[in-house]
Amino acid sequence: MLTDLFKERIDRRSILKVAGGLMLASIFDLHRTPGGQAEMTRMRWLEQGVFPESGTYRSPVFRADQTFESVEVGWHADVPDGAGISIHVRTSSDGEQWTEWHHLHEDTHMEPEPGARIYAMPHITGPSNYVQYELYLAPSSSGATPQVHEVEIGCVDTSPAAQFMSVGGNLIDGWIVPRAGWGANENLRYSNGSETWTPRHAPIQKAIVHHTVTSTGGADPAAVIRSMYYYHAVTLGWGDIGYNFLVDQNGNAYEGRYGGPTVTGAHTAGNNTATIGVAAIGTFSSASASQAAINSIGRLIGKRASHLDPHGSSSFNGRNNVPNIGAHRDYMATNCPGQGLYQRLPDIRSIAANYRGSSSEPPPSSEPEPPPPPTASRIAEIVDARFSPQQLYAGSTMRVDITIRNISNQTLHTQGPSPQHVYMESDTFLMAYPDRTEGRIRVGVDFDGNSGLPSPWRWGLPGSLAPGETTTVTGFVQLDSTREWNLSVSLINELVRYEEQGKFETTVVTSAPPTNPTERDNDPSMHYFEVTRHNVPAIFYRYWEENGGLRRFGYPLTEAIMELSETDGETYLTQYFERARFEHHPEFAGTEYEVLLGLLGTERTRDRMREPAFDKVAEPADTDAVDWYMETGHTLRGVFRDYWWDNGGLPIYGFPISEEFEEVSKTDGHTYTVQYFERNRFEWHPEHAGTEYEVLLGHLAREILIDRGWLTPEY
């Protein structure tokens, strides 16, 4: 029979399936995107009344309806002092070939409550369809035995809800992978249309280091994060992942809990407020975390809590002499973050001190690179390298794609920074990833006239590279100088030698900004605007005229230029007008989509999603006067609703991505009621009430050009 717990879950959004026996049931739990497609699934089984008082119990084999990658186990038991329970799981893809038994570690992130279910940390496995668990029940020295009342085992599909960021410019601060980048399904934060946990904020007073007590995730550490997210948000009911940040063994840093830098997490029971929790992905009870992970943990804390003295301590939450950078075990009776990581805290504090309170980075090494090896000894080769665009403007981002092949008989390993990382022109790889591990493979870009570190812009591979395999690494560099760059690519066997150097030489030219006024073009197909002194190609001018012209888009602010898109990483002919960016998409030639408007609203607000106005809202009861869009979770009402429907709707503006709120304009300094859409910002001008100018589009394109330094504010 089913327990009340399971009845409650079925009433929410589950489908009951009898798996056999009176005391055994399974539930298939679905989580869906706003669009309706399933994003995360979970099979759960419950066993009761089948456990011995001592010895070993092995469960039946459970078959999931679809592939899973994470296993969760929770149990309810009375365990006398001195007695114990040990739990192991194994998995299989076909029900015949099984993994070894894996011991599960009890989750110590929360104080156990009498009568409450105990959980183990999720076990990350390869794609599997079958699971089995085993209990070992040990009596105390007096003969008292554990009493197991029930065991629930769950198998979670951790497939990403979204693809990793394709453009490195979307990284937080240029190096932290945002939630979208590791595949967070934001639906898991909600229950019945409301956030399960409303973000709270407090100034950071302490930093607390953890380990996840899982595998490192191998080539896909994001799968561990997705598993932890589901476990914390849904299984434990916390509404989100508990850690503020996570770090993998390649040194990649990931945004954890939703809500921004000072959001209160759920990582150290009773001590979450005013602390920042950073977790190393893996188990470090004895083994140490990699130097790359240590570097990133120190950097995160040094940057995000720069006001703290990394080597200091103070009273906190009723405790004396609490270290400013401490460990989970400093607050609770737990081994976390494991002895292997705990003993590295002095190194983490020293690294944090290097980053504290400024943007300065550790000094570059003067150690020279060894000379290239003879051709016969090479272990890899560069197959191709491409820079795009090769004509761009100072302050723009260049993309490089480097393809390499493993020509050895051994698997090649790599280190960070990961592909997609964005370098500023003055950055070096030691700023992005201070650790250099001997024998790890990276690709790099160098330029003529470089008097600093050779190949200063380096990226790791997407993962280990087996013999004969080929992979492509994509990286980005923002070039701020106006000059001609003679670039080349290299293949570096770190601290050993260059496998190849100075290959695929390419000239890239960065010119003065295209906002400078120009003369009328001799091409008769161009339309020249005397007001701003810019030429508009026929394809853009036709779109401008047919879709609202001056009132909707404003005057051109640049010439037409080839520019790298932040949306998909491709290069398009673009032109900036006051209120919009036009993009030419030749793949849609001859259709109404040949010219598309850039997603300026999305780009301008990418770092503002934690502000209240951008929080998703539930569908309102009054759907006659208010439109609600499940695609973004926002409403459209009043004069903005009328304007949206009467002046182009979805193709011109996109979906709303905020609610209405007041904001100071960057272009004229006045305060307006505004609402952001994917491609634009609406501004309400009550001084023009009743006229066609009551609602105007914000000068988002102008704001972007101001931020690049291509234009100056007019007020």
Secondary structure as the mmCIF struct_conf table of DSSP 4:
data_model
#
loop_
_struct_conf.conf_type_id
_struct_conf.id
_struct_conf.beg_label_comp_id
_struct_conf.beg_label_asym_id
_struct_conf.beg_label_seq_id
_struct_conf.end_label_comp_id
_struct_conf.end_label_asym_id
_struct_conf.end_label_seq_id
HELX_RH_AL_P HELX_RH_AL_P1 ASP A 4 ARG A 13
STRN STRN1 SER A 14 VAL A 18
BEND BEND1 GLY A 20 GLY A 21
TURN_TY1_P TURN_TY1_P1 LEU A 22 MET A 23
STRN STRN2 LEU A 24 ARG A 32
TURN_TY1_P TURN_TY1_P2 PRO A 34 GLY A 35
BEND BEND2 GLY A 36 GLY A 36
STRN STRN3 ALA A 38 GLN A 48
BEND BEND3 GLY A 49 GLY A 49
BEND BEND4 GLU A 53 SER A 54
STRN STRN4 GLY A 55 ARG A 58
HELX_LH_PP_P HELX_LH_PP_P1 SER A 59 VAL A 61
STRN STRN5 PHE A 62 ASP A 78
TURN_TY1_P TURN_TY1_P3 ASP A 81 GLY A 82
STRN STRN6 GLY A 84 SER A 92
BEND BEND5 SER A 93 GLN A 97
STRN STRN7 TRP A 98 TRP A 98
HELX_LH_PP_P HELX_LH_PP_P2 THR A 99 TRP A 101
STRN STRN8 HIS A 102 HIS A 103
HELX_LH_PP_P HELX_LH_PP_P3 LEU A 104 HIS A 105
STRN STRN9 GLU A 106 GLU A 106
HELX_LH_PP_P HELX_LH_PP_P4 ASP A 107 ASP A 107
BEND BEND6 HIS A 109 MET A 110
HELX_LH_PP_P HELX_LH_PP_P5 GLU A 111 GLU A 113
TURN_TY1_P TURN_TY1_P4 PRO A 114 GLY A 115
HELX_LH_PP_P HELX_LH_PP_P6 ALA A 116 ARG A 117
STRN STRN10 ILE A 118 TYR A 119
STRN STRN11 ALA A 120 ALA A 120
HELX_LH_PP_P HELX_LH_PP_P7 MET A 121 PRO A 122
STRN STRN12 HIS A 123 ALA A 138
TURN_TY1_P TURN_TY1_P5 SER A 141 SER A 142
STRN STRN13 GLN A 147 VAL A 156
BEND BEND7 ALA A 161 ALA A 162
HELX_LH_PP_P HELX_LH_PP_P8 GLN A 163 MET A 165
BEND BEND8 SER A 166 VAL A 167
HELX_RH_3T_P HELX_RH_3T_P1 GLY A 168 ASN A 170
BEND BEND9 LEU A 171 LEU A 171
STRN STRN14 ILE A 172 ILE A 172
TURN_TY1_P TURN_TY1_P6 ASP A 173 TRP A 175
STRN STRN15 ILE A 176 VAL A 177
HELX_LH_PP_P HELX_LH_PP_P9 PRO A 178 PRO A 178
HELX_RH_3T_P HELX_RH_3T_P2 ARG A 179 TRP A 182
TURN_TY1_P TURN_TY1_P7 GLY A 183 GLY A 183
HELX_RH_3T_P HELX_RH_3T_P3 GLU A 186 ARG A 189
STRN STRN16 TYR A 190 SER A 191
TURN_TY1_P TURN_TY1_P8 ASN A 192 GLY A 193
STRN STRN17 SER A 194 GLU A 195
BEND BEND10 THR A 196 TRP A 197
STRN STRN18 HIS A 201 HIS A 201
STRN STRN19 LYS A 206 HIS A 211
BEND BEND11 VAL A 213 THR A 214
TURN_TY1_P TURN_TY1_P9 GLY A 218 ALA A 219
HELX_RH_AL_P HELX_RH_AL_P2 PRO A 221 TYR A 230
HELX_RH_PI_P HELX_RH_PI_P1 TYR A 231 THR A 235
BEND BEND12 LEU A 236 LEU A 236
BEND BEND13 GLY A 239 ASP A 240
BEND BEND14 GLY A 242 GLY A 242
BEND BEND15 ASN A 244 ASN A 244
STRN STRN20 PHE A 245 VAL A 247
TURN_TY1_P TURN_TY1_P10 GLN A 249 ASN A 250
STRN STRN21 ALA A 253 GLU A 255
BEND BEND16 ARG A 257 ARG A 257
TURN_TY1_P TURN_TY1_P11 TYR A 258 GLY A 259
TURN_TY1_P TURN_TY1_P12 PRO A 261 THR A 262
STRN STRN22 VAL A 263 VAL A 263
BEND BEND17 ALA A 266 THR A 268
TURN_TY1_P TURN_TY1_P13 ALA A 269 GLY A 270
TURN_TY1_P TURN_TY1_P14 THR A 273 ALA A 274
STRN STRN23 THR A 275 ALA A 280
BEND BEND18 ILE A 281 GLY A 282
BEND BEND19 SER A 285 ALA A 287
HELX_LH_PP_P HELX_LH_PP_P10 SER A 288 SER A 290
HELX_RH_AL_P HELX_RH_AL_P3 GLN A 291 ARG A 304
TURN_TY1_P TURN_TY1_P15 ALA A 305 HIS A 307
BEND BEND20 LEU A 308 LEU A 308
TURN_TY1_P TURN_TY1_P16 PRO A 310 HIS A 311
STRN STRN24 SER A 313 PHE A 316
TURN_TY1_P TURN_TY1_P17 ASN A 317 GLY A 318
STRN STRN25 ARG A 319 PRO A 323
BEND BEND21 ASN A 324 ASN A 324
STRN STRN26 ILE A 325 ALA A 327
HELX_RH_3T_P HELX_RH_3T_P4 HIS A 328 ASP A 330
TURN_TY1_P TURN_TY1_P18 TYR A 331 TYR A 331
BEND BEND22 MET A 332 THR A 334
TURN_TY1_P TURN_TY1_P19 CYS A 336 PRO A 337
HELX_RH_AL_P HELX_RH_AL_P4 GLN A 339 TYR A 342
TURN_TY1_P TURN_TY1_P20 GLN A 343 ARG A 344
HELX_RH_AL_P HELX_RH_AL_P5 LEU A 345 TYR A 355
TURN_TY1_P TURN_TY1_P21 ARG A 356 GLY A 357
BEND BEND23 SER A 358 SER A 359
HELX_LH_PP_P HELX_LH_PP_P11 PRO A 362 SER A 365
HELX_LH_PP_P HELX_LH_PP_P12 GLU A 367 PRO A 374
HELX_RH_3T_P HELX_RH_3T_P5 THR A 375 SER A 377
BEND BEND24 ILE A 379 ILE A 379
STRN STRN27 ALA A 380 SER A 388
BEND BEND25 GLN A 390 GLN A 390
STRN STRN28 GLN A 391 TYR A 393
TURN_TY1_P TURN_TY1_P22 ALA A 394 GLY A 395
STRN STRN29 SER A 396 ASN A 406
BEND BEND26 SER A 408 GLN A 410
STRN STRN30 LEU A 412 LEU A 412
STRN STRN31 THR A 414 THR A 414
BEND BEND27 GLY A 416 PRO A 417
HELX_LH_PP_P HELX_LH_PP_P13 SER A 418 SER A 418
TURN_TY1_P TURN_TY1_P23 PRO A 419 GLN A 420
STRN STRN32 VAL A 422 MET A 424
TURN_TY1_P TURN_TY1_P24 GLU A 425 SER A 426
HELX_RH_AL_P HELX_RH_AL_P6 PHE A 429 ALA A 432
TURN_TY1_P TURN_TY1_P25 GLU A 438 GLY A 439
STRN STRN33 ILE A 441 PHE A 447
TURN_TY1_P TURN_TY1_P26 ASP A 448 GLY A 449
BEND BEND28 GLY A 452 SER A 455
STRN STRN34 TRP A 457 GLY A 460
BEND BEND29 PRO A 462 GLY A 463
STRN STRN35 LEU A 465 LEU A 465
TURN_TY1_P TURN_TY1_P27 PRO A 467 GLY A 468
STRN STRN36 THR A 470 LEU A 479
BEND BEND30 SER A 481 SER A 481
STRN STRN37 ARG A 483 ASN A 493
TURN_TY1_P TURN_TY1_P28 GLU A 494 VAL A 496
STRN STRN38 ARG A 497 SER A 511
BEND BEND31 ALA A 512 ALA A 512
TURN_TY1_P TURN_TY1_P29 PRO A 514 THR A 515
BEND BEND32 ASN A 516 ASN A 516
HELX_LH_PP_P HELX_LH_PP_P14 GLU A 519 ASP A 521
BEND BEND33 ASN A 522 ASN A 522
TURN_TY1_P TURN_TY1_P30 PRO A 524 SER A 525
STRN STRN39 HIS A 527 PHE A 529
TURN_TY1_P TURN_TY1_P31 GLU A 530 ARG A 533
STRN STRN40 HIS A 534 VAL A 536
HELX_RH_AL_P HELX_RH_AL_P7 ALA A 538 GLU A 546
TURN_TY1_P TURN_TY1_P32 ASN A 547 GLY A 548
HELX_RH_AL_P HELX_RH_AL_P8 GLY A 549 PHE A 553
STRN STRN41 PRO A 556 PRO A 556
BEND BEND34 THR A 558 THR A 558
STRN STRN42 ILE A 561 LEU A 564
TURN_TY1_P TURN_TY1_P33 GLU A 566 ASP A 568
BEND BEND35 GLY A 569 GLY A 569
STRN STRN43 THR A 571 TYR A 576
STRN STRN44 PHE A 577 PHE A 577
BEND BEND36 GLU A 578 ARG A 579
STRN STRN45 ARG A 581 HIS A 584
HELX_RH_3T_P HELX_RH_3T_P6 PRO A 586 PHE A 588
TURN_TY1_P TURN_TY1_P34 ALA A 589 GLY A 590
BEND BEND37 THR A 591 THR A 591
TURN_TY1_P TURN_TY1_P35 GLU A 592 TYR A 593
BEND BEND38 GLU A 594 GLU A 594
STRN STRN46 VAL A 595 LEU A 597
HELX_RH_AL_P HELX_RH_AL_P9 LEU A 600 ARG A 604
TURN_TY1_P TURN_TY1_P36 THR A 605 THR A 605
HELX_RH_3T_P HELX_RH_3T_P7 ARG A 606 ARG A 608
TURN_TY1_P TURN_TY1_P37 MET A 609 ARG A 610
BEND BEND39 GLU A 611 GLU A 611
HELX_RH_3T_P HELX_RH_3T_P8 PRO A 612 PHE A 614
BEND BEND40 ASP A 615 ASP A 615
HELX_LH_PP_P HELX_LH_PP_P15 ALA A 618 PRO A 620
BEND BEND41 ALA A 621 ALA A 621
TURN_TY1_P TURN_TY1_P38 THR A 623 ALA A 625
STRN STRN47 VAL A 626 TYR A 629
TURN_TY1_P TURN_TY1_P39 MET A 630 GLY A 633
STRN STRN48 HIS A 634 ARG A 637
HELX_RH_AL_P HELX_RH_AL_P10 GLY A 638 ASP A 646
TURN_TY1_P TURN_TY1_P40 ASN A 647 GLY A 648
HELX_RH_AL_P HELX_RH_AL_P11 GLY A 649 TYR A 653
BEND BEND42 PHE A 655 PHE A 655
STRN STRN49 PRO A 656 PRO A 656
BEND BEND43 SER A 658 SER A 658
STRN STRN50 PHE A 661 VAL A 664
TURN_TY1_P TURN_TY1_P41 LYS A 666 ASP A 668
STRN STRN51 THR A 671 TYR A 676
STRN STRN52 PHE A 677 PHE A 677
BEND BEND44 GLU A 678 ARG A 679
STRN STRN53 ARG A 681 TRP A 684
HELX_RH_3T_P HELX_RH_3T_P9 PRO A 686 HIS A 688
TURN_TY1_P TURN_TY1_P42 ALA A 689 GLY A 690
BEND BEND45 THR A 691 THR A 691
TURN_TY1_P TURN_TY1_P43 GLU A 692 TYR A 693
BEND BEND46 GLU A 694 GLU A 694
STRN STRN54 VAL A 695 LEU A 697
HELX_RH_AL_P HELX_RH_AL_P12 LEU A 700 ARG A 708
TURN_TY1_P TURN_TY1_P44 GLY A 709 GLY A 709
BEND BEND47 TRP A 710 LEU A 711
#
